[in-house]
Amino acid sequence: MPFRFHPLRFHFVAGESIYFPPGKSANILRGAFGSIFRRIACVPECAGAASCELRATCPYAQMFEPSSPNAPSGFVDLPRPFVFRAWHLDGRTIAAESAFHFDLNLFDIRNPAIAYLVLAFAQLGREGLGPQRRPVELTSVWQLGLDGQPKTELFDGTSLSGIQPAPQALDLDRPEEPVHAVRLRFVTPTELKTGDGIAAQPEFGVLAARIRDRLSVLGQIYGEGPLAIDFKAFGERALAVRMTRCAVHQVDVDRRSSRTGQVHSIGGFVGEAEYEGELGEFVPYLRAAKWTGVGRQTVWGKGEVEVSAER
């Protein structure tokens, strides 16, 4: 069964110069997006998604505070059905009248709230982006192909196209050609949970298991169902893969919650690692992690993994 999702790209033009601090572009976007999305999607009298009688059909609740009777055991807080891809904006200043973009990968293919997303980011442009509320204009929204290039225009800056695009499909089947070595690049800060806490480096058994679990949970809650594989056997085969080179380093980034005022770390390791072993069946999962992310706090864009070489 393939993993299906909607990769979306939002294009803007800056009305004034905008600065995106290093490591915080996705956090800026996520915070503004959440507050505006709630105003658009929720009824005025809503006291909060946790107690709302309409939460089962509310786009805001499903996007930012999801719950599901079909959730796997142990998942108190369900993964959000989206991730941001905005690291290319980190540390950049966008000059007035200049174009910029960011991506949002949407995993809910049962009830994709694409129209709400467009409305929210169009409103964000009118209210301003960043701590100083710099004005921006949403000029277009596209669904991307798996090559990362714009494929279907959904919004032309004035109106929605009315097109209901089919989701893109990631093939998780083992490739025909054997693969015995891969090099991975951890593009954005990554944190992997283990039984002892947070992994200091990306041992393959831990990495593959976390990617497997994330794909399965997203599919079960928002897609066509969980992965139909033998989880235990998959994990045992992943443990046999050896890490032959590790060149990762820690990046420390903090975010402050606009709702609670608390400061949270959104850092992790970045860099490269190389692995050897029987890797064929794992390569599609590694490629999928480019789109879904892996590990903690993926909604902020963490855990993006890229297969940079295989043989």
One Martini backbone bead per residue (centre of mass of N, CA, C, O) as a GRO file, in nm:
protein
  311
    1MET     BB    1   0.093   0.038   0.026
    2PRO     BB    2   0.074   0.352  -0.022
    3PHE     BB    3   0.174   0.682   0.055
    4ARG     BB    4  -0.048   0.954   0.108
    5PHE     BB    5  -0.032   1.305  -0.011
    6HIS     BB    6  -0.003   1.675   0.024
    7PRO     BB    7   0.205   1.879  -0.156
    8LEU     BB    8   0.260   2.221  -0.064
    9ARG     BB    9   0.276   2.558  -0.216
   10PHE     BB   10   0.359   2.890  -0.092
   11HIS     BB   11   0.321   3.206  -0.241
   12PHE     BB   12   0.502   3.519  -0.202
   13VAL     BB   13   0.495   3.877  -0.129
   14ALA     BB   14   0.676   4.131  -0.002
   15GLY     BB   15   0.597   4.445   0.133
   16GLU     BB   16   0.831   4.401   0.335
   17SER     BB   17   1.087   4.350   0.516
   18ILE     BB   18   1.200   4.012   0.608
   19TYR     BB   19   1.295   3.825   0.901
   20PHE     BB   20   1.453   3.500   0.952
   21PRO     BB   21   1.547   3.330   1.196
   22PRO     BB   22   1.742   3.095   1.294
   23GLY     BB   23   1.535   2.807   1.312
   24LYS     BB   24   1.227   2.989   1.293
   25SER     BB   25   1.036   2.984   1.047
   26ALA     BB   26   0.828   2.758   1.120
   27ASN     BB   27   0.737   2.885   1.388
   28ILE     BB   28   0.619   3.143   1.270
   29LEU     BB   29   0.412   3.003   1.085
   30ARG     BB   30   0.264   2.822   1.289
   31GLY     BB   31   0.158   3.041   1.483
   32ALA     BB   32  -0.005   3.211   1.279
   33PHE     BB   33  -0.175   2.982   1.161
   34GLY     BB   34  -0.327   2.888   1.415
   35SER     BB   35  -0.483   3.151   1.491
   36ILE     BB   36  -0.626   3.188   1.216
   37PHE     BB   37  -0.758   2.912   1.178
   38ARG     BB   38  -0.946   2.933   1.421
   39ARG     BB   39  -1.113   3.180   1.330
   40ILE     BB   40  -1.217   3.044   1.066
   41ALA     BB   41  -1.322   2.743   1.177
   42CYS     BB   42  -1.454   2.851   1.431
   43VAL     BB   43  -1.678   2.912   1.653
   44PRO     BB   44  -1.719   3.180   1.859
   45GLU     BB   45  -1.815   2.995   2.126
   46CYS     BB   46  -1.554   2.856   2.151
   47ALA     BB   47  -1.352   2.724   2.431
   48GLY     BB   48  -1.239   2.458   2.296
   49ALA     BB   49  -1.150   2.158   2.162
   50ALA     BB   50  -1.174   1.965   2.413
   51SER     BB   51  -1.502   2.071   2.466
   52CYS     BB   52  -1.611   2.041   2.186
   53GLU     BB   53  -1.890   1.913   2.011
   54LEU     BB   54  -1.743   1.970   1.706
   55ARG     BB   55  -1.456   1.826   1.681
   56ALA     BB   56  -1.516   1.595   1.466
   57THR     BB   57  -1.567   1.850   1.233
   58CYS     BB   58  -1.326   2.031   1.300
   59PRO     BB   59  -1.058   2.158   1.140
   60TYR     BB   60  -0.891   2.258   1.381
   61ALA     BB   61  -0.893   2.007   1.560
   62GLN     BB   62  -0.774   1.815   1.337
   63MET     BB   63  -0.506   1.989   1.301
   64PHE     BB   64  -0.419   2.074   1.627
   65GLU     BB   65  -0.632   1.858   1.808
   66PRO     BB   66  -0.617   1.552   1.764
   67SER     BB   67  -0.861   1.281   1.751
   68SER     BB   68  -0.902   0.909   1.793
   69PRO     BB   69  -1.052   0.594   1.816
   70ASN     BB   70  -0.807   0.467   1.614
   71ALA     BB   71  -0.579   0.493   1.790
   72PRO     BB   72  -0.304   0.396   1.901
   73SER     BB   73  -0.156   0.265   2.149
   74GLY     BB   74  -0.008   0.542   2.340
   75PHE     BB   75  -0.166   0.789   2.191
   76VAL     BB   76  -0.243   1.084   2.323
   77ASP     BB   77  -0.077   1.248   2.110
   78LEU     BB   78  -0.137   1.325   1.805
   79PRO     BB   79  -0.040   1.365   1.504
   80ARG     BB   80  -0.011   1.594   1.290
   81PRO     BB   81  -0.131   1.652   0.942
   82PHE     BB   82   0.153   1.823   0.936
   83VAL     BB   83   0.428   1.998   0.766
   84PHE     BB   84   0.700   2.198   0.751
   85ARG     BB   85   0.893   2.377   0.476
   86ALA     BB   86   1.144   2.645   0.580
   87TRP     BB   87   1.466   2.635   0.605
   88HIS     BB   88   1.545   2.828   0.356
   89LEU     BB   89   1.472   3.094   0.549
   90ASP     BB   90   1.694   3.079   0.738
   91GLY     BB   91   1.855   3.384   0.793
   92ARG     BB   92   1.669   3.556   0.611
   93THR     BB   93   1.616   3.835   0.389
   94ILE     BB   94   1.324   3.979   0.262
   95ALA     BB   95   1.262   4.184   0.031
   96ALA     BB   96   1.090   4.413  -0.094
   97GLU     BB   97   0.901   4.264  -0.354
   98SER     BB   98   0.973   3.974  -0.285
   99ALA     BB   99   0.996   3.639  -0.333
  100PHE     BB  100   0.840   3.355  -0.158
  101HIS     BB  101   0.850   3.029   0.014
  102PHE     BB  102   0.656   2.742   0.127
  103ASP     BB  103   0.595   2.424   0.277
  104LEU     BB  104   0.311   2.183   0.297
  105ASN     BB  105   0.243   1.871   0.442
  106LEU     BB  106  -0.049   1.674   0.381
  107PHE     BB  107  -0.203   1.374   0.543
  108ASP     BB  108  -0.506   1.435   0.497
  109ILE     BB  109  -0.718   1.237   0.273
  110ARG     BB  110  -1.014   1.245   0.385
  111ASN     BB  111  -1.002   1.576   0.500
  112PRO     BB  112  -0.892   1.808   0.315
  113ALA     BB  113  -0.804   2.155   0.418
  114ILE     BB  114  -0.721   2.346   0.174
  115ALA     BB  115  -0.908   2.594   0.182
  116TYR     BB  116  -0.828   2.677   0.473
  117LEU     BB  117  -0.531   2.721   0.416
  118VAL     BB  118  -0.564   2.950   0.214
  119LEU     BB  119  -0.723   3.143   0.396
  120ALA     BB  120  -0.513   3.165   0.622
  121PHE     BB  121  -0.270   3.275   0.440
  122ALA     BB  122  -0.419   3.520   0.332
  123GLN     BB  123  -0.468   3.647   0.614
  124LEU     BB  124  -0.176   3.661   0.701
  125GLY     BB  125  -0.099   3.873   0.492
  126ARG     BB  126  -0.287   4.099   0.610
  127GLU     BB  127  -0.162   4.086   0.915
  128GLY     BB  128   0.113   3.954   0.911
  129LEU     BB  129   0.465   3.866   0.945
  130GLY     BB  130   0.593   3.820   1.229
  131PRO     BB  131   0.679   4.014   1.498
  132GLN     BB  132   0.623   4.285   1.294
  133ARG     BB  133   0.403   4.243   1.086
  134ARG     BB  134   0.462   4.182   0.786
  135PRO     BB  135   0.359   4.232   0.479
  136VAL     BB  136   0.180   3.995   0.268
  137GLU     BB  137   0.130   3.803  -0.044
  138LEU     BB  138  -0.078   3.571  -0.178
  139THR     BB  139  -0.020   3.432  -0.512
  140SER     BB  140   0.010   3.107  -0.463
  141VAL     BB  141  -0.103   2.756  -0.503
  142TRP     BB  142   0.056   2.429  -0.491
  143GLN     BB  143   0.093   2.117  -0.616
  144LEU     BB  144   0.322   1.873  -0.589
  145GLY     BB  145   0.555   1.671  -0.688
  146LEU     BB  146   0.800   1.426  -0.623
  147ASP     BB  147   1.014   1.644  -0.753
  148GLY     BB  148   0.924   1.941  -0.626
  149GLN     BB  149   0.728   2.040  -0.846
  150PRO     BB  150   0.497   2.211  -0.986
  151LYS     BB  151   0.159   2.090  -1.091
  152THR     BB  152  -0.103   2.224  -0.929
  153GLU     BB  153  -0.322   2.481  -0.934
  154LEU     BB  154  -0.525   2.621  -0.653
  155PHE     BB  155  -0.412   2.931  -0.649
  156ASP     BB  156  -0.398   3.277  -0.806
  157GLY     BB  157  -0.455   3.517  -0.571
  158THR     BB  158  -0.794   3.518  -0.588
  159SER     BB  159  -0.874   3.207  -0.656
  160LEU     BB  160  -1.002   2.909  -0.659
  161SER     BB  161  -1.002   2.639  -0.884
  162GLY     BB  162  -1.167   2.360  -0.780
  163ILE     BB  163  -0.955   2.158  -0.746
  164GLN     BB  164  -0.920   1.801  -0.667
  165PRO     BB  165  -0.648   1.666  -0.580
  166ALA     BB  166  -0.456   1.412  -0.600
  167PRO     BB  167  -0.263   1.234  -0.425
  168GLN     BB  168   0.039   1.150  -0.348
  169ALA     BB  169   0.257   0.854  -0.408
  170LEU     BB  170   0.437   0.638  -0.200
  171ASP     BB  171   0.653   0.384  -0.259
  172LEU     BB  172   0.718   0.093  -0.029
  173ASP     BB  173   0.855  -0.091  -0.205
  174ARG     BB  174   1.086  -0.296  -0.296
  175PRO     BB  175   1.341  -0.282  -0.483
  176GLU     BB  176   1.489  -0.470  -0.725
  177GLU     BB  177   1.747  -0.349  -0.648
  178PRO     BB  178   2.006  -0.375  -0.463
  179VAL     BB  179   2.107  -0.242  -0.134
  180HIS     BB  180   2.425  -0.172   0.061
  181ALA     BB  181   2.430   0.158   0.055
  182VAL     BB  182   2.402   0.467   0.251
  183ARG     BB  183   2.338   0.824   0.244
  184LEU     BB  184   2.255   1.059   0.495
  185ARG     BB  185   2.061   1.362   0.543
  186PHE     BB  186   2.018   1.592   0.807
  187VAL     BB  187   1.857   1.879   0.746
  188THR     BB  188   1.707   1.882   1.019
  189PRO     BB  189   1.647   1.874   1.326
  190THR     BB  190   1.703   1.568   1.523
  191GLU     BB  191   1.486   1.344   1.726
  192LEU     BB  192   1.533   1.026   1.888
  193LYS     BB  193   1.365   0.785   2.039
  194THR     BB  194   1.431   0.586   2.324
  195GLY     BB  195   1.448   0.390   2.603
  196ASP     BB  196   1.674   0.623   2.719
  197GLY     BB  197   1.555   0.856   2.523
  198ILE     BB  198   1.787   1.038   2.344
  199ALA     BB  199   1.960   1.011   2.071
  200ALA     BB  200   2.291   1.087   1.978
  201GLN     BB  201   2.253   0.891   1.728
  202PRO     BB  202   2.168   0.733   1.403
  203GLU     BB  203   2.074   0.451   1.446
  204PHE     BB  204   1.917   0.241   1.235
  205GLY     BB  205   1.708   0.095   1.410
  206VAL     BB  206   1.576   0.353   1.517
  207LEU     BB  207   1.515   0.506   1.257
  208ALA     BB  208   1.338   0.291   1.111
  209ALA     BB  209   1.124   0.262   1.336
  210ARG     BB  210   1.024   0.560   1.335
  211ILE     BB  211   0.934   0.568   1.043
  212ARG     BB  212   0.739   0.333   1.049
  213ASP     BB  213   0.550   0.444   1.273
  214ARG     BB  214   0.469   0.710   1.136
  215LEU     BB  215   0.343   0.598   0.878
  216SER     BB  216   0.130   0.421   1.021
  217VAL     BB  217  -0.020   0.639   1.186
  218LEU     BB  218  -0.095   0.829   0.957
  219GLY     BB  219  -0.254   0.613   0.797
  220GLN     BB  220  -0.461   0.540   1.023
  221ILE     BB  221  -0.579   0.837   1.073
  222TYR     BB  222  -0.558   0.979   0.751
  223GLY     BB  223  -0.579   0.724   0.567
  224GLU     BB  224  -0.566   0.373   0.452
  225GLY     BB  225  -0.380   0.274   0.682
  226PRO     BB  226  -0.179   0.068   0.808
  227LEU     BB  227   0.084  -0.114   0.799
  228ALA     BB  228   0.137  -0.433   0.616
  229ILE     BB  229   0.350  -0.548   0.847
  230ASP     BB  230   0.627  -0.686   1.015
  231PHE     BB  231   0.751  -0.516   1.269
  232LYS     BB  232   0.957  -0.703   1.405
  233ALA     BB  233   1.115  -0.794   1.153
  234PHE     BB  234   1.193  -0.515   1.058
  235GLY     BB  235   1.355  -0.438   1.313
  236GLU     BB  236   1.563  -0.672   1.300
  237ARG     BB  237   1.682  -0.596   1.021
  238ALA     BB  238   1.772  -0.306   1.102
  239LEU     BB  239   1.984  -0.399   1.324
  240ALA     BB  240   2.188  -0.518   1.092
  241VAL     BB  241   2.258  -0.237   1.031
  242ARG     BB  242   2.541  -0.037   0.967
  243MET     BB  243   2.732   0.221   1.097
  244THR     BB  244   3.018   0.380   0.926
  245ARG     BB  245   2.917   0.688   0.953
  246CYS     BB  246   2.943   0.996   1.166
  247ALA     BB  247   2.834   1.355   1.090
  248VAL     BB  248   2.713   1.497   1.359
  249HIS     BB  249   2.538   1.786   1.504
  250GLN     BB  250   2.441   2.014   1.730
  251VAL     BB  251   2.133   2.208   1.753
  252ASP     BB  252   2.033   2.515   1.909
  253VAL     BB  253   1.678   2.568   1.961
  254ASP     BB  254   1.423   2.806   2.043
  255ARG     BB  255   1.085   2.836   2.172
  256ARG     BB  256   0.797   3.050   2.216
  257SER     BB  257   0.497   3.041   2.355
  258SER     BB  258   0.215   3.235   2.296
  259ARG     BB  259   0.023   3.091   2.509
  260THR     BB  260   0.239   3.033   2.772
  261GLY     BB  261   0.558   3.140   2.749
  262GLN     BB  262   0.719   2.899   2.697
  263VAL     BB  263   1.027   2.727   2.665
  264HIS     BB  264   1.144   2.541   2.376
  265SER     BB  265   1.298   2.289   2.222
  266ILE     BB  266   1.410   2.265   1.849
  267GLY     BB  267   1.638   2.075   1.839
  268GLY     BB  268   1.934   1.893   1.707
  269PHE     BB  269   2.054   1.693   1.463
  270VAL     BB  270   2.301   1.730   1.202
  271GLY     BB  271   2.390   1.575   0.887
  272GLU     BB  272   2.576   1.265   0.847
  273ALA     BB  273   2.518   0.918   0.734
  274GLU     BB  274   2.638   0.577   0.715
  275TYR     BB  275   2.537   0.261   0.554
  276GLU     BB  276   2.539  -0.107   0.597
  277GLY     BB  277   2.357  -0.357   0.404
  278GLU     BB  278   2.028  -0.466   0.386
  279LEU     BB  279   1.849  -0.186   0.227
  280GLY     BB  280   1.615  -0.207   0.022
  281GLU     BB  281   1.348  -0.195   0.206
  282PHE     BB  282   1.433   0.102   0.336
  283VAL     BB  283   1.448   0.322   0.117
  284PRO     BB  284   1.146   0.416   0.096
  285TYR     BB  285   1.141   0.521   0.392
  286LEU     BB  286   1.365   0.730   0.369
  287ARG     BB  287   1.223   0.895   0.147
  288ALA     BB  288   0.964   0.961   0.312
  289ALA     BB  289   1.110   1.140   0.538
  290LYS     BB  290   1.124   1.397   0.367
  291TRP     BB  291   0.802   1.447   0.408
  292THR     BB  292   0.739   1.360   0.723
  293GLY     BB  293   0.948   1.292   0.899
  294VAL     BB  294   1.139   1.238   1.215
  295GLY     BB  295   1.038   1.231   1.529
  296ARG     BB  296   1.043   1.516   1.692
  297GLN     BB  297   0.865   1.792   1.599
  298THR     BB  298   0.770   1.787   1.286
  299VAL     BB  299   0.574   2.034   1.251
  300TRP     BB  300   0.849   2.229   1.248
  301GLY     BB  301   1.051   2.052   1.043
  302LYS     BB  302   1.163   1.820   1.170
  303GLY     BB  303   1.329   1.535   1.042
  304GLU     BB  304   1.469   1.576   0.772
  305VAL     BB  305   1.535   1.330   0.518
  306GLU     BB  306   1.812   1.245   0.292
  307VAL     BB  307   1.900   1.071   0.010
  308SER     BB  308   2.232   1.109  -0.127
  309ALA     BB  309   2.308   0.788  -0.139
  310GLU     BB  310   2.334   0.479  -0.344
  311ARG     BB  311   2.444   0.099  -0.387
   0.00000   0.00000   0.00000
